[in-house]
Amino acid sequence: MKDIDRKISIIVKACNDKKGFDIKAIDIRKLTPITDYFVLVSGNSTTQVLSIADEVEEKMIEAGYELLGKEGKESSRWILLDFGDIIVHVFHREDREFYSLDKLWADGDELTLDHML
C-alpha cells in the first residue's frame, strides 16, 4: 500500500469510527499547489465534529504522521487538520452545505473509499 493510500485509509476509518458521514477524498494535485488531497467529512453537532477531528488527529499521530496545523477547534463548526499532503475538513453538516467545498473542488478526482471502510 502506498503511503498516501495508508494515510487516507487511516483518516477515513477514523471518521467512520466516530460516525462521520458523506466522507469524500478528492485528488486536487492538478488544481492547486497547496496540497495533494482534501478529505471532507460531516458531523451532525459541534460535539461530533470535535470528536471526529480528535480521532483523526490521534490515529494519524499514532501512525507516525505529523500534524502541521489545526484551525477551527474553538467553534467546532469547521475544523481543518493539515497533514501536508492531505488536508482534512471536518464540517458541521450545515456549514458543509453553506461553504460547498464539494462543488468548489468538483474538478478534482474523487477517490473511491468503499474498500477503506
N, CA, C and O atoms as a GROMACS GRO file, in nm:
protein
  468
    1MET      N    1   0.085  -0.119   0.000
    1MET     CA    2   0.000   0.000   0.000
    1MET      C    3   0.089   0.124   0.000
    1MET      O    4   0.180   0.136   0.081
    2LYS      N    5   0.060   0.215  -0.092
    2LYS     CA    6   0.134   0.340  -0.097
    2LYS      C    7   0.106   0.421   0.030
    2LYS      O    8   0.001   0.409   0.092
    3ASP      N    9   0.204   0.505   0.066
    3ASP     CA   10   0.191   0.585   0.187
    3ASP      C   11   0.066   0.673   0.184
    3ASP      O   12  -0.004   0.686   0.284
    4ILE      N   13   0.038   0.735   0.069
    4ILE     CA   14  -0.079   0.823   0.060
    4ILE      C   15  -0.208   0.743   0.081
    4ILE      O   16  -0.302   0.791   0.145
    5ASP      N   17  -0.213   0.621   0.026
    5ASP     CA   18  -0.330   0.536   0.046
    5ASP      C   19  -0.344   0.498   0.193
    5ASP      O   20  -0.455   0.493   0.246
    6ARG      N   21  -0.232   0.473   0.259
    6ARG     CA   22  -0.235   0.439   0.402
    6ARG      C   23  -0.288   0.556   0.483
    6ARG      O   24  -0.372   0.538   0.572
    7LYS      N   25  -0.240   0.676   0.453
    7LYS     CA   26  -0.287   0.796   0.524
    7LYS      C   27  -0.437   0.816   0.505
    7LYS      O   28  -0.510   0.837   0.602
    8ILE      N   29  -0.481   0.810   0.381
    8ILE     CA   30  -0.624   0.831   0.354
    8ILE      C   31  -0.707   0.724   0.422
    8ILE      O   32  -0.814   0.753   0.476
    9SER      N   33  -0.659   0.601   0.421
    9SER     CA   34  -0.731   0.491   0.487
    9SER      C   35  -0.744   0.516   0.638
    9SER      O   36  -0.851   0.495   0.694
   10ILE      N   37  -0.637   0.559   0.701
   10ILE     CA   38  -0.641   0.590   0.845
   10ILE      C   39  -0.742   0.701   0.873
   10ILE      O   40  -0.821   0.691   0.968
   11ILE      N   41  -0.740   0.805   0.791
   11ILE     CA   42  -0.832   0.919   0.810
   11ILE      C   43  -0.977   0.875   0.790
   11ILE      O   44  -1.063   0.908   0.871
   12VAL      N   45  -1.002   0.802   0.683
   12VAL     CA   46  -1.140   0.757   0.653
   12VAL      C   47  -1.192   0.666   0.764
   12VAL      O   48  -1.307   0.680   0.806
   13LYS      N   49  -1.110   0.573   0.810
   13LYS     CA   50  -1.153   0.483   0.917
   13LYS      C   51  -1.181   0.559   1.046
   13LYS      O   52  -1.278   0.530   1.116
   14ALA      N   53  -1.096   0.657   1.078
   14ALA     CA   54  -1.117   0.738   1.198
   14ALA      C   55  -1.248   0.816   1.189
   14ALA      O   56  -1.323   0.824   1.286
   15CYS      N   57  -1.275   0.873   1.072
   15CYS     CA   58  -1.402   0.946   1.051
   15CYS      C   59  -1.521   0.852   1.067
   15CYS      O   60  -1.620   0.885   1.132
   16ASN      N   61  -1.510   0.736   1.007
   16ASN     CA   62  -1.618   0.637   1.012
   16ASN      C   63  -1.640   0.586   1.156
   16ASN      O   64  -1.754   0.565   1.197
   17ASP      N   65  -1.531   0.567   1.230
   17ASP     CA   66  -1.542   0.519   1.369
   17ASP      C   67  -1.621   0.616   1.457
   17ASP      O   68  -1.685   0.573   1.553
   18LYS      N   69  -1.617   0.743   1.425
   18LYS     CA   70  -1.691   0.844   1.502
   18LYS      C   71  -1.821   0.884   1.433
   18LYS      O   72  -1.879   0.989   1.462
   19LYS      N   73  -1.866   0.799   1.340
   19LYS     CA   74  -1.996   0.815   1.272
   19LYS      C   75  -2.002   0.939   1.184
   19LYS      O   76  -2.110   0.994   1.162
   20GLY      N   77  -1.885   0.982   1.134
   20GLY     CA   78  -1.885   1.088   1.035
   20GLY      C   79  -1.954   1.038   0.909
   20GLY      O   80  -1.954   0.917   0.882
   21PHE      N   81  -2.012   1.128   0.833
   21PHE     CA   82  -2.083   1.084   0.713
   21PHE      C   83  -2.047   1.171   0.594
   21PHE      O   84  -1.985   1.277   0.608
   22ASP      N   85  -2.088   1.124   0.476
   22ASP     CA   86  -2.058   1.191   0.350
   22ASP      C   87  -1.907   1.216   0.338
   22ASP      O   88  -1.863   1.327   0.308
   23ILE      N   89  -1.830   1.110   0.363
   23ILE     CA   90  -1.684   1.119   0.358
   23ILE      C   91  -1.640   1.115   0.212
   23ILE      O   92  -1.677   1.026   0.136
   24LYS      N   93  -1.560   1.215   0.175
   24LYS     CA   94  -1.507   1.221   0.038
   24LYS      C   95  -1.359   1.253   0.044
   24LYS      O   96  -1.314   1.333   0.126
   25ALA      N   97  -1.283   1.190  -0.044
   25ALA     CA   98  -1.142   1.223  -0.063
   25ALA      C   99  -1.128   1.269  -0.208
   25ALA      O  100  -1.171   1.201  -0.300
   26ILE      N  101  -1.068   1.386  -0.226
   26ILE     CA  102  -1.057   1.446  -0.358
   26ILE      C  103  -0.910   1.472  -0.389
   26ILE      O  104  -0.839   1.538  -0.312
   27ASP      N  105  -0.865   1.420  -0.502
   27ASP     CA  106  -0.729   1.444  -0.552
   27ASP      C  107  -0.730   1.580  -0.621
   27ASP      O  108  -0.795   1.597  -0.724
   28ILE      N  109  -0.659   1.677  -0.564
   28ILE     CA  110  -0.658   1.813  -0.620
   28ILE      C  111  -0.519   1.852  -0.670
   28ILE      O  112  -0.491   1.971  -0.688
   29ARG      N  113  -0.432   1.755  -0.692
   29ARG     CA  114  -0.295   1.784  -0.735
   29ARG      C  115  -0.289   1.865  -0.864
   29ARG      O  116  -0.201   1.948  -0.880
   30LYS      N  117  -0.382   1.842  -0.955
   30LYS     CA  118  -0.382   1.912  -1.084
   30LYS      C  119  -0.440   2.054  -1.072
   30LYS      O  120  -0.428   2.134  -1.164
   31LEU      N  121  -0.502   2.084  -0.959
   31LEU     CA  122  -0.576   2.210  -0.945
   31LEU      C  123  -0.505   2.316  -0.863
   31LEU      O  124  -0.529   2.436  -0.882
   32THR      N  125  -0.418   2.274  -0.770
   32THR     CA  126  -0.358   2.370  -0.678
   32THR      C  127  -0.228   2.315  -0.620
   32THR      O  128  -0.213   2.194  -0.605
   33PRO      N  129  -0.135   2.403  -0.586
   33PRO     CA  130  -0.012   2.357  -0.522
   33PRO      C  131  -0.021   2.350  -0.369
   33PRO      O  132   0.076   2.311  -0.304
   34ILE      N  133  -0.136   2.388  -0.310
   34ILE     CA  134  -0.143   2.397  -0.163
   34ILE      C  135  -0.137   2.261  -0.094
   34ILE      O  136  -0.085   2.251   0.017
   35THR      N  137  -0.189   2.158  -0.158
   35THR     CA  138  -0.188   2.023  -0.102
   35THR      C  139  -0.222   1.926  -0.214
   35THR      O  140  -0.256   1.968  -0.325
   36ASP      N  141  -0.213   1.797  -0.185
   36ASP     CA  142  -0.245   1.696  -0.286
   36ASP      C  143  -0.389   1.646  -0.277
   36ASP      O  144  -0.453   1.620  -0.379
   37TYR      N  145  -0.438   1.632  -0.155
   37TYR     CA  146  -0.572   1.575  -0.134
   37TYR      C  147  -0.647   1.652  -0.027
   37TYR      O  148  -0.589   1.704   0.068
   38PHE      N  149  -0.777   1.660  -0.046
   38PHE     CA  150  -0.870   1.704   0.057
   38PHE      C  151  -0.952   1.583   0.099
   38PHE      O  152  -0.993   1.503   0.014
   39VAL      N  153  -0.974   1.569   0.228
   39VAL     CA  154  -1.073   1.474   0.278
   39VAL      C  155  -1.179   1.557   0.347
   39VAL      O  156  -1.149   1.638   0.434
   40LEU      N  157  -1.305   1.538   0.306
   40LEU     CA  158  -1.418   1.611   0.362
   40LEU      C  159  -1.506   1.512   0.437
   40LEU      O  160  -1.530   1.401   0.391
   41VAL      N  161  -1.554   1.554   0.553
   41VAL     CA  162  -1.644   1.470   0.633
   41VAL      C  163  -1.738   1.560   0.710
   41VAL      O  164  -1.703   1.673   0.746
   42SER      N  165  -1.858   1.510   0.737
   42SER     CA  166  -1.958   1.588   0.810
   42SER      C  167  -1.996   1.521   0.941
   42SER      O  168  -1.988   1.399   0.956
   43GLY      N  169  -2.037   1.606   1.036
   43GLY     CA  170  -2.094   1.562   1.162
   43GLY      C  171  -2.223   1.638   1.186
   43GLY      O  172  -2.245   1.743   1.126
   44ASN      N  173  -2.307   1.586   1.274
   44ASN     CA  174  -2.438   1.648   1.300
   44ASN      C  175  -2.439   1.750   1.413
   44ASN      O  176  -2.538   1.821   1.432
   45SER      N  177  -2.330   1.758   1.489
   45SER     CA  178  -2.325   1.851   1.602
   45SER      C  179  -2.181   1.897   1.621
   45SER      O  180  -2.087   1.835   1.569
   46THR      N  181  -2.164   2.005   1.696
   46THR     CA  182  -2.027   2.051   1.724
   46THR      C  183  -1.951   1.947   1.805
   46THR      O  184  -1.830   1.932   1.788
   47THR      N  185  -2.020   1.877   1.892
   47THR     CA  186  -1.956   1.771   1.970
   47THR      C  187  -1.904   1.660   1.879
   47THR      O  188  -1.792   1.612   1.897
   48GLN      N  189  -1.985   1.620   1.783
   48GLN     CA  190  -1.943   1.515   1.690
   48GLN      C  191  -1.829   1.564   1.601
   48GLN      O  192  -1.735   1.489   1.575
   49VAL      N  193  -1.836   1.687   1.553
   49VAL     CA  194  -1.730   1.743   1.470
   49VAL      C  195  -1.597   1.739   1.546
   49VAL      O  196  -1.495   1.696   1.491
   50LEU      N  197  -1.598   1.782   1.670
   50LEU     CA  198  -1.477   1.781   1.753
   50LEU      C  199  -1.428   1.638   1.776
   50LEU      O  200  -1.308   1.612   1.770
   51SER      N  201  -1.520   1.547   1.801
   51SER     CA  202  -1.485   1.407   1.823
   51SER      C  203  -1.419   1.345   1.699
   51SER      O  204  -1.321   1.272   1.711
   52ILE      N  205  -1.473   1.375   1.581
   52ILE     CA  206  -1.416   1.324   1.456
   52ILE      C  207  -1.275   1.379   1.438
   52ILE      O  208  -1.181   1.304   1.410
   53ALA      N  209  -1.260   1.510   1.454
   53ALA     CA  210  -1.129   1.573   1.436
   53ALA      C  211  -1.026   1.517   1.534
   53ALA      O  212  -0.913   1.490   1.495
   54ASP      N  213  -1.066   1.500   1.659
   54ASP     CA  214  -0.975   1.445   1.760
   54ASP      C  215  -0.933   1.302   1.725
   54ASP      O  216  -0.817   1.265   1.743
   55GLU      N  217  -1.027   1.223   1.675
   55GLU     CA  218  -0.997   1.084   1.639
   55GLU      C  219  -0.901   1.079   1.519
   55GLU      O  220  -0.807   0.999   1.519
   56VAL      N  221  -0.923   1.162   1.420
   56VAL     CA  222  -0.833   1.166   1.304
   56VAL      C  223  -0.692   1.206   1.349
   56VAL      O  224  -0.593   1.141   1.314
   57GLU      N  225  -0.685   1.311   1.428
   57GLU     CA  226  -0.555   1.358   1.478
   57GLU      C  227  -0.484   1.247   1.557
   57GLU      O  228  -0.366   1.221   1.535
   58GLU      N  229  -0.555   1.184   1.648
   58GLU     CA  230  -0.497   1.079   1.732
   58GLU      C  231  -0.446   0.961   1.649
   58GLU      O  232  -0.334   0.916   1.669
   59LYS      N  233  -0.528   0.912   1.557
   59LYS     CA  234  -0.490   0.796   1.476
   59LYS      C  235  -0.374   0.827   1.382
   59LYS      O  236  -0.287   0.742   1.362
   60MET      N  237  -0.371   0.946   1.326
   60MET     CA  238  -0.260   0.983   1.237
   60MET      C  239  -0.129   0.997   1.316
   60MET      O  240  -0.024   0.954   1.269
   61ILE      N  241  -0.134   1.057   1.432
   61ILE     CA  242  -0.014   1.072   1.514
   61ILE      C  243   0.035   0.935   1.561
   61ILE      O  244   0.155   0.908   1.561
   62GLU      N  245  -0.059   0.847   1.601
   62GLU     CA  246  -0.022   0.710   1.640
   62GLU      C  247   0.049   0.637   1.526
   62GLU      O  248   0.137   0.555   1.550
   63ALA      N  249   0.010   0.667   1.402
   63ALA     CA  250   0.069   0.602   1.285
   63ALA      C  251   0.200   0.668   1.243
   63ALA      O  252   0.266   0.623   1.149
   64GLY      N  253   0.240   0.775   1.313
   64GLY     CA  254   0.368   0.839   1.287
   64GLY      C  255   0.364   0.959   1.195
   64GLY      O  256   0.469   1.003   1.148
   65TYR      N  257   0.246   1.012   1.169
   65TYR     CA  258   0.234   1.128   1.081
   65TYR      C  259   0.221   1.256   1.163
   65TYR      O  260   0.157   1.257   1.269
   66GLU      N  261   0.283   1.361   1.114
   66GLU     CA  262   0.286   1.487   1.186
   66GLU      C  263   0.170   1.577   1.147
   66GLU      O  264   0.141   1.595   1.028
   67LEU      N  265   0.105   1.633   1.246
   67LEU     CA  266   0.002   1.734   1.223
   67LEU      C  267   0.071   1.869   1.212
   67LEU      O  268   0.134   1.915   1.307
   68LEU      N  269   0.060   1.932   1.096
   68LEU     CA  270   0.130   2.058   1.071
   68LEU      C  271   0.050   2.179   1.116
   68LEU      O  272   0.107   2.284   1.145
   69GLY      N  273  -0.081   2.165   1.122
   69GLY     CA  274  -0.164   2.277   1.164
   69GLY      C  275  -0.307   2.234   1.189
   69GLY      O  276  -0.355   2.136   1.133
   70LYS      N  277  -0.374   2.311   1.276
   70LYS     CA  278  -0.513   2.283   1.307
   70LYS      C  279  -0.584   2.416   1.327
   70LYS      O  280  -0.534   2.504   1.396
   71GLU      N  281  -0.700   2.430   1.264
   71GLU     CA  282  -0.779   2.553   1.274
   71GLU      C  283  -0.924   2.516   1.303
   71GLU      O  284  -0.972   2.411   1.260
   72GLY      N  285  -0.994   2.603   1.375
   72GLY     CA  286  -1.138   2.591   1.392
   72GLY      C  287  -1.185   2.513   1.513
   72GLY      O  288  -1.306   2.495   1.530
   73LYS      N  289  -1.094   2.467   1.597
   73LYS     CA  290  -1.136   2.386   1.711
   73LYS      C  291  -1.224   2.464   1.809
   73LYS      O  292  -1.310   2.407   1.876
   74GLU      N  293  -1.202   2.594   1.816
   74GLU     CA  294  -1.277   2.676   1.912
   74GLU      C  295  -1.428   2.671   1.884
   74GLU      O  296  -1.508   2.656   1.977
   75SER      N  297  -1.466   2.684   1.758
   75SER     CA  298  -1.609   2.685   1.725
   75SER      C  299  -1.662   2.545   1.695
   75SER      O  300  -1.782   2.519   1.711
   76SER      N  301  -1.573   2.456   1.652
   76SER     CA  302  -1.610   2.318   1.617
   76SER      C  303  -1.721   2.312   1.512
   76SER      O  304  -1.805   2.222   1.515
   77ARG      N  305  -1.722   2.408   1.422
   77ARG     CA  306  -1.817   2.408   1.310
   77ARG      C  307  -1.747   2.363   1.181
   77ARG      O  308  -1.808   2.299   1.095
   78TRP      N  309  -1.619   2.396   1.170
   78TRP     CA  310  -1.537   2.356   1.056
   78TRP      C  311  -1.394   2.348   1.108
   78TRP      O  312  -1.329   2.450   1.130
   79ILE      N  313  -1.347   2.226   1.127
   79ILE     CA  314  -1.212   2.206   1.177
   79ILE      C  315  -1.125   2.157   1.060
   79ILE      O  316  -1.161   2.064   0.989
   80LEU      N  317  -1.013   2.222   1.044
   80LEU     CA  318  -0.919   2.188   0.939
   80LEU      C  319  -0.795   2.126   1.004
   80LEU      O  320  -0.738   2.183   1.097
   81LEU      N  321  -0.755   2.010   0.954
   81LEU     CA  322  -0.635   1.941   1.001
   81LEU      C  323  -0.539   1.930   0.883
   81LEU      O  324  -0.573   1.872   0.780
   82ASP      N  325  -0.420   1.986   0.897
   82ASP     CA  326  -0.322   1.989   0.788
   82ASP      C  327  -0.213   1.886   0.814
   82ASP      O  328  -0.134   1.898   0.908
   83PHE      N  329  -0.210   1.785   0.728
   83PHE     CA  330  -0.106   1.683   0.736
   83PHE      C  331  -0.008   1.696   0.618
   83PHE      O  332   0.058   1.599   0.581
   84GLY      N  333   0.001   1.815   0.560
   84GLY     CA  334   0.093   1.839   0.450
   84GLY      C  335   0.031   1.803   0.316
   84GLY      O  336  -0.026   1.888   0.248
   85ASP      N  337   0.042   1.677   0.279
   85ASP     CA  338  -0.012   1.634   0.150
   85ASP      C  339  -0.161   1.605   0.154
   85ASP      O  340  -0.223   1.583   0.051
   86ILE      N  341  -0.218   1.604   0.274
   86ILE     CA  342  -0.363   1.585   0.292
   86ILE      C  343  -0.415   1.690   0.390
   86ILE      O  344  -0.358   1.708   0.498
   87ILE      N  345  -0.521   1.757   0.352
   87ILE     CA  346  -0.589   1.847   0.444
   87ILE      C  347  -0.728   1.790   0.469
   87ILE      O  348  -0.804   1.765   0.375
   88VAL      N  349  -0.760   1.770   0.595
   88VAL     CA  350  -0.889   1.713   0.635
   88VAL      C  351  -0.979   1.828   0.680
   88VAL      O  352  -0.941   1.911   0.762
   89HIS      N  353  -1.100   1.831   0.623
   89HIS     CA  354  -1.201   1.931   0.659
   89HIS      C  355  -1.314   1.857   0.730
   89HIS      O  356  -1.385   1.778   0.668
   90VAL      N  357  -1.330   1.883   0.858
   90VAL     CA  358  -1.438   1.822   0.936
   90VAL      C  359  -1.543   1.931   0.958
   90VAL      O  360  -1.519   2.030   1.028
   91PHE      N  361  -1.658   1.910   0.896
   91PHE     CA  362  -1.763   2.012   0.896
   91PHE      C  363  -1.884   1.972   0.980
   91PHE      O  364  -1.919   1.855   0.990
   92HIS      N  365  -1.946   2.074   1.039
   92HIS     CA  366  -2.084   2.057   1.083
   92HIS      C  367  -2.166   2.050   0.954
   92HIS      O  368  -2.139   2.125   0.859
   93ARG      N  369  -2.264   1.963   0.950
   93ARG     CA  370  -2.344   1.940   0.829
   93ARG      C  371  -2.390   2.072   0.763
   93ARG      O  372  -2.378   2.087   0.642
   94GLU      N  373  -2.440   2.164   0.843
   94GLU     CA  374  -2.492   2.291   0.789
   94GLU      C  375  -2.381   2.375   0.725
   94GLU      O  376  -2.403   2.438   0.622
   95ASP      N  377  -2.265   2.376   0.786
   95ASP     CA  378  -2.154   2.455   0.733
   95ASP      C  379  -2.100   2.394   0.604
   95ASP      O  380  -2.059   2.466   0.513
   96ARG      N  381  -2.100   2.263   0.597
   96ARG     CA  382  -2.055   2.199   0.473
   96ARG      C  383  -2.146   2.236   0.357
   96ARG      O  384  -2.100   2.263   0.246
   97GLU      N  385  -2.277   2.237   0.383
   97GLU     CA  386  -2.372   2.276   0.278
   97GLU      C  387  -2.350   2.423   0.239
   97GLU      O  388  -2.354   2.457   0.121
   98PHE      N  389  -2.327   2.508   0.339
   98PHE     CA  390  -2.310   2.651   0.313
   98PHE      C  391  -2.184   2.680   0.233
   98PHE      O  392  -2.189   2.752   0.133
   99TYR      N  393  -2.070   2.625   0.275
   99TYR     CA  394  -1.943   2.656   0.209
   99TYR      C  395  -1.922   2.576   0.080
   99TYR      O  396  -1.848   2.619  -0.008
  100SER      N  397  -1.984   2.462   0.070
  100SER     CA  398  -1.989   2.384  -0.054
  100SER      C  399  -1.852   2.358  -0.118
  100SER      O  400  -1.834   2.378  -0.238
  101LEU      N  401  -1.757   2.313  -0.036
  101LEU     CA  402  -1.626   2.280  -0.092
  101LEU      C  403  -1.634   2.167  -0.194
  101LEU      O  404  -1.554   2.161  -0.287
  102ASP      N  405  -1.732   2.080  -0.176
  102ASP     CA  406  -1.750   1.970  -0.272
  102ASP      C  407  -1.766   2.025  -0.414
  102ASP      O  408  -1.708   1.973  -0.508
  103LYS      N  409  -1.845   2.131  -0.426
  103LYS     CA  410  -1.868   2.192  -0.558
  103LYS      C  411  -1.749   2.275  -0.602
  103LYS      O  412  -1.714   2.276  -0.720
  104LEU      N  413  -1.688   2.344  -0.508
  104LEU     CA  414  -1.573   2.429  -0.538
  104LEU      C  415  -1.457   2.348  -0.597
  104LEU      O  416  -1.386   2.395  -0.686
  105TRP      N  417  -1.438   2.225  -0.547
  105TRP     CA  418  -1.329   2.139  -0.592
  105TRP      C  419  -1.380   2.024  -0.679
  105TRP      O  420  -1.317   1.919  -0.686
  106ALA      N  421  -1.492   2.044  -0.744
  106ALA     CA  422  -1.554   1.939  -0.826
  106ALA      C  423  -1.466   1.896  -0.945
  106ALA      O  424  -1.485   1.788  -0.999
  107ASP      N  425  -1.372   1.980  -0.985
  107ASP     CA  426  -1.283   1.943  -1.095
  107ASP      C  427  -1.174   1.845  -1.051
  107ASP      O  428  -1.102   1.790  -1.134
  108GLY      N  429  -1.163   1.823  -0.920
  108GLY     CA  430  -1.068   1.723  -0.869
  108GLY      C  431  -1.125   1.583  -0.892
  108GLY      O  432  -1.243   1.567  -0.923
  109ASP      N  433  -1.039   1.484  -0.875
  109ASP     CA  434  -1.080   1.345  -0.893
  109ASP      C  435  -1.118   1.284  -0.758
  109ASP      O  436  -1.034   1.272  -0.668
  110GLU      N  437  -1.245   1.247  -0.745
  110GLU     CA  438  -1.291   1.186  -0.620
  110GLU      C  439  -1.244   1.041  -0.613
  110GLU      O  440  -1.260   0.965  -0.709
  111LEU      N  441  -1.185   1.004  -0.501
  111LEU     CA  442  -1.136   0.868  -0.482
  111LEU      C  443  -1.250   0.778  -0.436
  111LEU      O  444  -1.343   0.822  -0.370
  112THR      N  445  -1.241   0.651  -0.472
  112THR     CA  446  -1.336   0.552  -0.423
  112THR      C  447  -1.289   0.508  -0.286
  112THR      O  448  -1.174   0.467  -0.269
  113LEU      N  449  -1.377   0.516  -0.187
  113LEU     CA  450  -1.338   0.488  -0.048
  113LEU      C  451  -1.398   0.359   0.007
  113LEU      O  452  -1.363   0.320   0.119
  114ASP      N  453  -1.485   0.293  -0.066
  114ASP     CA  454  -1.555   0.176  -0.015
  114ASP      C  455  -1.460   0.072   0.045
  114ASP      O  456  -1.490   0.014   0.150
  115HIS      N  457  -1.347   0.049  -0.019
  115HIS     CA  458  -1.253  -0.052   0.028
  115HIS      C  459  -1.177  -0.010   0.153
  115HIS      O  460  -1.107  -0.092   0.212
  116MET      N  461  -1.190   0.116   0.195
  116MET     CA  462  -1.119   0.166   0.311
  116MET      C  463  -1.201   0.161   0.439
  116MET      O  464  -1.148   0.186   0.547
  117LEU      N  465  -1.328   0.130   0.427
  117LEU     CA  466  -1.415   0.130   0.545
  117LEU      C  467  -1.421  -0.004   0.614
  117LEU      O  468  -1.490  -0.018   0.715
   0.00000   0.00000   0.00000
